[in-house]
């Protein structure tokens, strides 16, 4: 048997699909901060971008 010091799992997109959690959370914040929500397709297209850029797109001046 081999001994390992480290095991790395590629969790998101391999073991779990967090897309629904991301879209739900993003829209929740948009509603709380700006009273708006957007189509999940628009959020999915932004996944991978920095969060401040994502929020700045829909809440100008509130990205930080």
PDB file of N, CA, C and O in Angstrom:
ATOM      1  N   UNK A   1       0.841  -1.177   0.000  1.00  0.00           N
ATOM      2  CA  UNK A   1       0.000   0.000   0.000  1.00  0.00           C
ATOM      3  C   UNK A   1       0.888   1.242   0.000  1.00  0.00           C
ATOM      4  O   UNK A   1       1.936   1.263   0.645  1.00  0.00           O
ATOM      5  N   UNK A   2       0.459   2.288  -0.735  1.00  0.00           N
ATOM      6  CA  UNK A   2       1.235   3.522  -0.833  1.00  0.00           C
ATOM      7  C   UNK A   2       0.771   4.513   0.221  1.00  0.00           C
ATOM      8  O   UNK A   2      -0.420   4.596   0.521  1.00  0.00           O
ATOM      9  N   UNK A   3       1.705   5.262   0.780  1.00  0.00           N
ATOM     10  CA  UNK A   3       1.378   6.342   1.711  1.00  0.00           C
ATOM     11  C   UNK A   3       1.320   7.648   0.932  1.00  0.00           C
ATOM     12  O   UNK A   3       2.168   7.928   0.085  1.00  0.00           O
ATOM     13  N   UNK A   4       0.300   8.436   1.239  1.00  0.00           N
ATOM     14  CA  UNK A   4       0.135   9.730   0.581  1.00  0.00           C
ATOM     15  C   UNK A   4       0.219  10.833   1.626  1.00  0.00           C
ATOM     16  O   UNK A   4      -0.319  10.701   2.725  1.00  0.00           O
ATOM     17  N   UNK A   5       0.892  11.918   1.278  1.00  0.00           N
ATOM     18  CA  UNK A   5       0.933  13.094   2.135  1.00  0.00           C
ATOM     19  C   UNK A   5      -0.203  14.050   1.812  1.00  0.00           C
ATOM     20  O   UNK A   5      -0.600  14.860   2.650  1.00  0.00           O
ATOM     21  N   UNK A   6      -0.723  13.954   0.599  1.00  0.00           N
ATOM     22  CA  UNK A   6      -1.735  14.906   0.161  1.00  0.00           C
ATOM     23  C   UNK A   6      -2.620  14.268  -0.901  1.00  0.00           C
ATOM     24  O   UNK A   6      -2.134  13.582  -1.800  1.00  0.00           O
ATOM     25  N   UNK A   7      -3.910  14.500  -0.787  1.00  0.00           N
ATOM     26  CA  UNK A   7      -4.866  14.083  -1.808  1.00  0.00           C
ATOM     27  C   UNK A   7      -5.685  15.316  -2.167  1.00  0.00           C
ATOM     28  O   UNK A   7      -6.219  15.989  -1.286  1.00  0.00           O
ATOM     29  N   UNK A   8      -5.782  15.609  -3.456  1.00  0.00           N
ATOM     30  CA  UNK A   8      -6.520  16.780  -3.917  1.00  0.00           C
ATOM     31  C   UNK A   8      -7.705  16.304  -4.750  1.00  0.00           C
ATOM     32  O   UNK A   8      -7.562  15.470  -5.643  1.00  0.00           O
ATOM     33  N   UNK A   9      -8.890  16.858  -4.434  1.00  0.00           N
ATOM     34  CA  UNK A   9     -10.090  16.558  -5.199  1.00  0.00           C
ATOM     35  C   UNK A   9     -10.502  17.804  -5.962  1.00  0.00           C
ATOM     36  O   UNK A   9     -10.490  18.907  -5.414  1.00  0.00           O
ATOM     37  N   UNK A  10     -10.862  17.632  -7.215  1.00  0.00           N
ATOM     38  CA  UNK A  10     -11.450  18.710  -8.011  1.00  0.00           C
ATOM     39  C   UNK A  10     -12.946  18.645  -7.740  1.00  0.00           C
ATOM     40  O   UNK A  10     -13.681  17.921  -8.411  1.00  0.00           O
ATOM     41  N   UNK A  11     -13.380  19.401  -6.760  1.00  0.00           N
ATOM     42  CA  UNK A  11     -14.739  19.290  -6.259  1.00  0.00           C
ATOM     43  C   UNK A  11     -15.792  19.858  -7.213  1.00  0.00           C
ATOM     44  O   UNK A  11     -16.675  19.132  -7.668  1.00  0.00           O
ATOM     45  N   UNK A  12     -15.698  21.139  -7.510  1.00  0.00           N
ATOM     46  CA  UNK A  12     -16.761  21.803  -8.262  1.00  0.00           C
ATOM     47  C   UNK A  12     -16.744  21.381  -9.728  1.00  0.00           C
ATOM     48  O   UNK A  12     -15.732  21.507 -10.417  1.00  0.00           O
ATOM     49  N   UNK A  13     -17.868  20.885 -10.180  1.00  0.00           N
ATOM     50  CA  UNK A  13     -17.991  20.445 -11.559  1.00  0.00           C
ATOM     51  C   UNK A  13     -17.593  18.997 -11.775  1.00  0.00           C
ATOM     52  O   UNK A  13     -17.849  18.429 -12.837  1.00  0.00           O
ATOM     53  N   UNK A  14     -16.968  18.401 -10.771  1.00  0.00           N
ATOM     54  CA  UNK A  14     -16.571  16.999 -10.873  1.00  0.00           C
ATOM     55  C   UNK A  14     -17.369  16.165  -9.874  1.00  0.00           C
ATOM     56  O   UNK A  14     -18.087  15.240 -10.254  1.00  0.00           O
ATOM     57  N   UNK A  15     -17.235  16.502  -8.600  1.00  0.00           N
ATOM     58  CA  UNK A  15     -17.962  15.771  -7.565  1.00  0.00           C
ATOM     59  C   UNK A  15     -19.302  16.414  -7.225  1.00  0.00           C
ATOM     60  O   UNK A  15     -20.236  15.724  -6.816  1.00  0.00           O
ATOM     61  N   UNK A  16     -19.401  17.718  -7.390  1.00  0.00           N
ATOM     62  CA  UNK A  16     -20.646  18.447  -7.136  1.00  0.00           C
ATOM     63  C   UNK A  16     -20.848  19.508  -8.209  1.00  0.00           C
ATOM     64  O   UNK A  16     -19.891  20.015  -8.795  1.00  0.00           O
ATOM     65  N   UNK A  17     -22.093  19.827  -8.450  1.00  0.00           N
ATOM     66  CA  UNK A  17     -22.430  20.917  -9.362  1.00  0.00           C
ATOM     67  C   UNK A  17     -23.019  22.035  -8.511  1.00  0.00           C
ATOM     68  O   UNK A  17     -24.151  21.932  -8.038  1.00  0.00           O
ATOM     69  N   UNK A  18     -22.254  23.092  -8.319  1.00  0.00           N
ATOM     70  CA  UNK A  18     -22.674  24.185  -7.440  1.00  0.00           C
ATOM     71  C   UNK A  18     -23.394  25.312  -8.187  1.00  0.00           C
ATOM     72  O   UNK A  18     -23.641  26.372  -7.612  1.00  0.00           O
ATOM     73  N   UNK A  19     -23.729  25.094  -9.446  1.00  0.00           N
ATOM     74  CA  UNK A  19     -24.347  26.144 -10.258  1.00  0.00           C
ATOM     75  C   UNK A  19     -25.623  26.685  -9.613  1.00  0.00           C
ATOM     76  O   UNK A  19     -25.809  27.900  -9.550  1.00  0.00           O
ATOM     77  N   UNK A  20     -26.492  25.817  -9.138  1.00  0.00           N
ATOM     78  CA  UNK A  20     -27.737  26.272  -8.527  1.00  0.00           C
ATOM     79  C   UNK A  20     -27.473  27.087  -7.260  1.00  0.00           C
ATOM     80  O   UNK A  20     -28.130  28.101  -7.024  1.00  0.00           O
ATOM     81  N   UNK A  21     -26.525  26.650  -6.455  1.00  0.00           N
ATOM     82  CA  UNK A  21     -26.185  27.391  -5.237  1.00  0.00           C
ATOM     83  C   UNK A  21     -25.624  28.771  -5.585  1.00  0.00           C
ATOM     84  O   UNK A  21     -25.941  29.757  -4.919  1.00  0.00           O
ATOM     85  N   UNK A  22     -24.799  28.841  -6.619  1.00  0.00           N
ATOM     86  CA  UNK A  22     -24.215  30.118  -7.032  1.00  0.00           C
ATOM     87  C   UNK A  22     -25.305  31.068  -7.531  1.00  0.00           C
ATOM     88  O   UNK A  22     -25.344  32.231  -7.129  1.00  0.00           O
ATOM     89  N   UNK A  23     -26.184  30.581  -8.398  1.00  0.00           N
ATOM     90  CA  UNK A  23     -27.229  31.459  -8.935  1.00  0.00           C
ATOM     91  C   UNK A  23     -28.195  31.914  -7.844  1.00  0.00           C
ATOM     92  O   UNK A  23     -28.588  33.080  -7.810  1.00  0.00           O
ATOM     93  N   UNK A  24     -28.577  31.006  -6.957  1.00  0.00           N
ATOM     94  CA  UNK A  24     -29.476  31.377  -5.862  1.00  0.00           C
ATOM     95  C   UNK A  24     -28.844  32.414  -4.944  1.00  0.00           C
ATOM     96  O   UNK A  24     -29.496  33.383  -4.554  1.00  0.00           O
ATOM     97  N   UNK A  25     -27.582  32.213  -4.600  1.00  0.00           N
ATOM     98  CA  UNK A  25     -26.886  33.130  -3.702  1.00  0.00           C
ATOM     99  C   UNK A  25     -26.687  34.491  -4.350  1.00  0.00           C
ATOM    100  O   UNK A  25     -26.901  35.521  -3.710  1.00  0.00           O
ATOM    101  N   UNK A  26     -26.279  34.505  -5.614  1.00  0.00           N
ATOM    102  CA  UNK A  26     -26.053  35.769  -6.316  1.00  0.00           C
ATOM    103  C   UNK A  26     -27.348  36.574  -6.388  1.00  0.00           C
ATOM    104  O   UNK A  26     -27.345  37.774  -6.111  1.00  0.00           O
ATOM    105  N   UNK A  27     -28.441  35.933  -6.753  1.00  0.00           N
ATOM    106  CA  UNK A  27     -29.720  36.637  -6.818  1.00  0.00           C
ATOM    107  C   UNK A  27     -30.188  37.085  -5.441  1.00  0.00           C
ATOM    108  O   UNK A  27     -30.789  38.152  -5.316  1.00  0.00           O
ATOM    109  N   UNK A  28     -29.929  36.305  -4.417  1.00  0.00           N
ATOM    110  CA  UNK A  28     -30.294  36.703  -3.053  1.00  0.00           C
ATOM    111  C   UNK A  28     -29.592  38.014  -2.674  1.00  0.00           C
ATOM    112  O   UNK A  28     -30.207  38.923  -2.117  1.00  0.00           O
ATOM    113  N   UNK A  29     -28.309  38.091  -2.982  1.00  0.00           N
ATOM    114  CA  UNK A  29     -27.552  39.314  -2.676  1.00  0.00           C
ATOM    115  C   UNK A  29     -28.055  40.479  -3.517  1.00  0.00           C
ATOM    116  O   UNK A  29     -28.194  41.590  -3.007  1.00  0.00           O
ATOM    117  N   UNK A  30     -28.329  40.243  -4.799  1.00  0.00           N
ATOM    118  CA  UNK A  30     -28.859  41.318  -5.644  1.00  0.00           C
ATOM    119  C   UNK A  30     -30.173  41.857  -5.093  1.00  0.00           C
ATOM    120  O   UNK A  30     -30.389  43.069  -5.079  1.00  0.00           O
ATOM    121  N   UNK A  31     -31.041  40.978  -4.646  1.00  0.00           N
ATOM    122  CA  UNK A  31     -32.336  41.408  -4.094  1.00  0.00           C
ATOM    123  C   UNK A  31     -32.120  42.219  -2.825  1.00  0.00           C
ATOM    124  O   UNK A  31     -32.735  43.272  -2.651  1.00  0.00           O
ATOM    125  N   UNK A  32     -31.254  41.743  -1.938  1.00  0.00           N
ATOM    126  CA  UNK A  32     -31.014  42.443  -0.672  1.00  0.00           C
ATOM    127  C   UNK A  32     -30.327  43.791  -0.884  1.00  0.00           C
ATOM    128  O   UNK A  32     -30.645  44.764  -0.201  1.00  0.00           O
ATOM    129  N   UNK A  33     -29.389  43.852  -1.824  1.00  0.00           N
ATOM    130  CA  UNK A  33     -28.597  45.070  -2.004  1.00  0.00           C
ATOM    131  C   UNK A  33     -29.218  46.059  -2.982  1.00  0.00           C
ATOM    132  O   UNK A  33     -28.991  47.264  -2.875  1.00  0.00           O
ATOM    133  N   UNK A  34     -30.003  45.557  -3.938  1.00  0.00           N
ATOM    134  CA  UNK A  34     -30.504  46.475  -4.957  1.00  0.00           C
ATOM    135  C   UNK A  34     -31.941  46.276  -5.355  1.00  0.00           C
ATOM    136  O   UNK A  34     -32.460  47.012  -6.194  1.00  0.00           O
ATOM    137  N   UNK A  35     -32.606  45.277  -4.760  1.00  0.00           N
ATOM    138  CA  UNK A  35     -33.999  45.049  -5.069  1.00  0.00           C
ATOM    139  C   UNK A  35     -34.264  44.455  -6.442  1.00  0.00           C
ATOM    140  O   UNK A  35     -35.381  44.538  -6.953  1.00  0.00           O
ATOM    141  N   UNK A  36     -33.238  43.856  -7.041  1.00  0.00           N
ATOM    142  CA  UNK A  36     -33.405  43.255  -8.365  1.00  0.00           C
ATOM    143  C   UNK A  36     -32.967  41.799  -8.329  1.00  0.00           C
ATOM    144  O   UNK A  36     -32.240  41.377  -7.430  1.00  0.00           O
ATOM    145  N   UNK A  37     -33.416  41.045  -9.311  1.00  0.00           N
ATOM    146  CA  UNK A  37     -32.878  39.708  -9.552  1.00  0.00           C
ATOM    147  C   UNK A  37     -32.718  39.574 -11.057  1.00  0.00           C
ATOM    148  O   UNK A  37     -33.359  40.293 -11.824  1.00  0.00           O
ATOM    149  N   UNK A  38     -31.864  38.654 -11.475  1.00  0.00           N
ATOM    150  CA  UNK A  38     -31.613  38.485 -12.903  1.00  0.00           C
ATOM    151  C   UNK A  38     -31.783  37.016 -13.276  1.00  0.00           C
ATOM    152  O   UNK A  38     -31.847  36.137 -12.417  1.00  0.00           O
ATOM    153  N   UNK A  39     -31.854  36.782 -14.563  1.00  0.00           N
ATOM    154  CA  UNK A  39     -32.002  35.448 -15.108  1.00  0.00           C
ATOM    155  C   UNK A  39     -30.773  34.599 -14.757  1.00  0.00           C
ATOM    156  O   UNK A  39     -29.641  35.073 -14.853  1.00  0.00           O
ATOM    157  N   UNK A  40     -30.997  33.356 -14.356  1.00  0.00           N
ATOM    158  CA  UNK A  40     -29.892  32.467 -14.000  1.00  0.00           C
ATOM    159  C   UNK A  40     -28.885  32.307 -15.136  1.00  0.00           C
ATOM    160  O   UNK A  40     -27.690  32.144 -14.887  1.00  0.00           O
ATOM    161  N   UNK A  41     -29.361  32.351 -16.380  1.00  0.00           N
ATOM    162  CA  UNK A  41     -28.460  32.227 -17.535  1.00  0.00           C
ATOM    163  C   UNK A  41     -27.399  33.325 -17.513  1.00  0.00           C
ATOM    164  O   UNK A  41     -26.235  33.073 -17.823  1.00  0.00           O
ATOM    165  N   UNK A  42     -27.798  34.533 -17.151  1.00  0.00           N
ATOM    166  CA  UNK A  42     -26.849  35.655 -17.090  1.00  0.00           C
ATOM    167  C   UNK A  42     -25.794  35.413 -16.004  1.00  0.00           C
ATOM    168  O   UNK A  42     -24.622  35.744 -16.185  1.00  0.00           O
ATOM    169  N   UNK A  43     -26.214  34.840 -14.890  1.00  0.00           N
ATOM    170  CA  UNK A  43     -25.271  34.553 -13.801  1.00  0.00           C
ATOM    171  C   UNK A  43     -24.310  33.458 -14.224  1.00  0.00           C
ATOM    172  O   UNK A  43     -23.104  33.571 -14.006  1.00  0.00           O
ATOM    173  N   UNK A  44     -24.829  32.410 -14.822  1.00  0.00           N
ATOM    174  CA  UNK A  44     -23.996  31.278 -15.243  1.00  0.00           C
ATOM    175  C   UNK A  44     -22.916  31.743 -16.207  1.00  0.00           C
ATOM    176  O   UNK A  44     -21.787  31.256 -16.153  1.00  0.00           O
ATOM    177  N   UNK A  45     -23.251  32.677 -17.085  1.00  0.00           N
ATOM    178  CA  UNK A  45     -22.262  33.199 -18.038  1.00  0.00           C
ATOM    179  C   UNK A  45     -21.128  33.949 -17.343  1.00  0.00           C
ATOM    180  O   UNK A  45     -20.040  34.079 -17.904  1.00  0.00           O
ATOM    181  N   UNK A  46     -21.369  34.443 -16.130  1.00  0.00           N
ATOM    182  CA  UNK A  46     -20.344  35.204 -15.399  1.00  0.00           C
ATOM    183  C   UNK A  46     -19.534  34.352 -14.426  1.00  0.00           C
ATOM    184  O   UNK A  46     -18.538  34.834 -13.886  1.00  0.00           O
ATOM    185  N   UNK A  47     -19.927  33.107 -14.187  1.00  0.00           N
ATOM    186  CA  UNK A  47     -19.214  32.269 -13.223  1.00  0.00           C
ATOM    187  C   UNK A  47     -17.746  32.186 -13.623  1.00  0.00           C
ATOM    188  O   UNK A  47     -17.409  31.883 -14.768  1.00  0.00           O
ATOM    189  N   UNK A  48     -16.895  32.458 -12.663  1.00  0.00           N
ATOM    190  CA  UNK A  48     -15.450  32.481 -12.898  1.00  0.00           C
ATOM    191  C   UNK A  48     -14.881  33.886 -12.871  1.00  0.00           C
ATOM    192  O   UNK A  48     -13.682  34.076 -12.669  1.00  0.00           O
ATOM    193  N   UNK A  49     -15.753  34.879 -13.078  1.00  0.00           N
ATOM    194  CA  UNK A  49     -15.318  36.274 -12.986  1.00  0.00           C
ATOM    195  C   UNK A  49     -15.136  36.638 -11.516  1.00  0.00           C
ATOM    196  O   UNK A  49     -15.734  36.000 -10.650  1.00  0.00           O
ATOM    197  N   UNK A  50     -14.327  37.644 -11.219  1.00  0.00           N
ATOM    198  CA  UNK A  50     -14.253  38.138  -9.838  1.00  0.00           C
ATOM    199  C   UNK A  50     -15.628  38.635  -9.390  1.00  0.00           C
ATOM    200  O   UNK A  50     -16.351  39.259 -10.166  1.00  0.00           O
ATOM    201  N   UNK A  51     -15.986  38.354  -8.134  1.00  0.00           N
ATOM    202  CA  UNK A  51     -17.300  38.733  -7.622  1.00  0.00           C
ATOM    203  C   UNK A  51     -17.558  40.228  -7.705  1.00  0.00           C
ATOM    204  O   UNK A  51     -18.675  40.640  -8.018  1.00  0.00           O
ATOM    205  N   UNK A  52     -16.544  41.057  -7.431  1.00  0.00           N
ATOM    206  CA  UNK A  52     -16.786  42.495  -7.489  1.00  0.00           C
ATOM    207  C   UNK A  52     -17.171  42.922  -8.901  1.00  0.00           C
ATOM    208  O   UNK A  52     -17.992  43.825  -9.067  1.00  0.00           O
ATOM    209  N   UNK A  53     -16.595  42.290  -9.915  1.00  0.00           N
ATOM    210  CA  UNK A  53     -16.961  42.601 -11.301  1.00  0.00           C
ATOM    211  C   UNK A  53     -18.382  42.152 -11.605  1.00  0.00           C
ATOM    212  O   UNK A  53     -19.123  42.849 -12.297  1.00  0.00           O
ATOM    213  N   UNK A  54     -18.760  40.991 -11.088  1.00  0.00           N
ATOM    214  CA  UNK A  54     -20.113  40.485 -11.302  1.00  0.00           C
ATOM    215  C   UNK A  54     -21.140  41.430 -10.692  1.00  0.00           C
ATOM    216  O   UNK A  54     -22.130  41.780 -11.334  1.00  0.00           O
ATOM    217  N   UNK A  55     -20.900  41.841  -9.449  1.00  0.00           N
ATOM    218  CA  UNK A  55     -21.856  42.721  -8.780  1.00  0.00           C
ATOM    219  C   UNK A  55     -21.851  44.120  -9.385  1.00  0.00           C
ATOM    220  O   UNK A  55     -22.903  44.754  -9.472  1.00  0.00           O
ATOM    221  N   UNK A  56     -20.697  44.609  -9.801  1.00  0.00           N
ATOM    222  CA  UNK A  56     -20.608  45.936 -10.405  1.00  0.00           C
ATOM    223  C   UNK A  56     -21.459  46.015 -11.676  1.00  0.00           C
ATOM    224  O   UNK A  56     -22.010  47.068 -12.000  1.00  0.00           O
ATOM    225  N   UNK A  57     -21.558  44.913 -12.376  1.00  0.00           N
ATOM    226  CA  UNK A  57     -22.342  44.870 -13.609  1.00  0.00           C
ATOM    227  C   UNK A  57     -23.825  45.151 -13.350  1.00  0.00           C
ATOM    228  O   UNK A  57     -24.489  45.798 -14.158  1.00  0.00           O
ATOM    229  N   UNK A  58     -24.331  44.664 -12.230  1.00  0.00           N
ATOM    230  CA  UNK A  58     -25.765  44.802 -11.945  1.00  0.00           C
ATOM    231  C   UNK A  58     -26.075  45.787 -10.817  1.00  0.00           C
ATOM    232  O   UNK A  58     -27.216  46.224 -10.664  1.00  0.00           O
ATOM    233  N   UNK A  59     -25.080  46.126 -10.048  1.00  0.00           N
ATOM    234  CA  UNK A  59     -25.246  47.112  -8.968  1.00  0.00           C
ATOM    235  C   UNK A  59     -24.129  48.143  -9.082  1.00  0.00           C
ATOM    236  O   UNK A  59     -23.227  48.171  -8.245  1.00  0.00           O
ATOM    237  N   UNK A  60     -24.180  48.990 -10.109  1.00  0.00           N
ATOM    238  CA  UNK A  60     -23.097  49.968 -10.311  1.00  0.00           C
ATOM    239  C   UNK A  60     -22.828  50.769  -9.043  1.00  0.00           C
ATOM    240  O   UNK A  60     -23.748  51.282  -8.405  1.00  0.00           O
ATOM    241  N   UNK A  61     -21.551  50.866  -8.694  1.00  0.00           N
ATOM    242  CA  UNK A  61     -21.146  51.615  -7.510  1.00  0.00           C
ATOM    243  C   UNK A  61     -21.219  50.814  -6.233  1.00  0.00           C
ATOM    244  O   UNK A  61     -20.797  51.292  -5.180  1.00  0.00           O
ATOM    245  N   UNK A  62     -21.747  49.599  -6.302  1.00  0.00           N
ATOM    246  CA  UNK A  62     -21.852  48.765  -5.107  1.00  0.00           C
ATOM    247  C   UNK A  62     -21.032  47.479  -5.235  1.00  0.00           C
ATOM    248  O   UNK A  62     -21.185  46.568  -4.420  1.00  0.00           O
ATOM    249  N   UNK A  63     -20.172  47.396  -6.238  1.00  0.00           N
ATOM    250  CA  UNK A  63     -19.381  46.194  -6.493  1.00  0.00           C
ATOM    251  C   UNK A  63     -18.491  45.795  -5.336  1.00  0.00           C
ATOM    252  O   UNK A  63     -18.253  44.608  -5.112  1.00  0.00           O
ATOM    253  N   UNK A  64     -18.001  46.767  -4.605  1.00  0.00           N
ATOM    254  CA  UNK A  64     -17.128  46.471  -3.471  1.00  0.00           C
ATOM    255  C   UNK A  64     -17.952  45.930  -2.343  1.00  0.00           C
ATOM    256  O   UNK A  64     -17.414  45.612  -1.282  1.00  0.00           O
TER     257      UNK A  64
END
